[in-house]
Amino acid sequence: MVVEMPTITLKNIPAGLHRRLKKRAEEHHRSMNKEIIATLKTATGETHAVDVDALIREARAARSKFTREISAAEIDAWKRAGRP
C-alpha cells in the first residue's frame, strides 16, 4: 500500500539559511529534505521519547563483546580518530 504524502514547496529561502540547513544535513548524514522535515518536527514539538532502558541494554551488550577492560582514554582516542 502506497501512502501519498503532502508536498511543500519553499521559495525565496535566504542564502544563509540554506547554507546552514545544508551544513546540518551533511552533519546528520541526511538529505536536505529529511533535514528540513526533522527540523520542522522539532520546531512543532513532534518528538519521540527515548527508551533509556533499551539504550543501556544495547550499550551493555556492545561492551560485553570486549574481552579486556577498555579505558576512557582509549575510547576518547577512538572517537578522535573517527572524526575528520
C-alpha positions, 0 to 999 in steps of 0.5 A, spaced: 500 500 500 502 506 497 501 512 502 501 519 498 504 524 502 503 532 502 508 536 498 511 543 500 514 547 496 519 553 499 521 559 495 525 565 496 529 561 502 535 566 504 542 564 502 544 563 509 539 559 511 540 554 506 547 554 507 546 552 514 540 547 513 545 544 508 551 544 513 546 540 518 544 535 513 551 533 511 552 533 519 546 528 520 548 524 514 541 526 511 538 529 505 536 536 505 529 534 505 529 529 511 533 535 514 528 540 513 522 535 515 526 533 522 527 540 523 520 542 522 518 536 527 522 539 532 520 546 531 512 543 532 514 539 538 513 532 534 518 528 538 519 521 540 521 519 547 527 515 548 527 508 551 533 509 556 532 502 558 533 499 551 539 504 550 543 501 556 541 494 554 544 495 547 550 499 550 551 493 555 551 488 550 556 492 545 561 492 551 560 485 553 563 483 546 570 486 549 574 481 552 579 486 556 577 492 560 577 498 555 579 505 558 576 512 557 582 514 554 582 509 549 575 510 547 576 518 547 582 516 542 577 512 538 572 517 537 578 522 535 580 518 530 573 517 527 572 524 526 575 528 520 
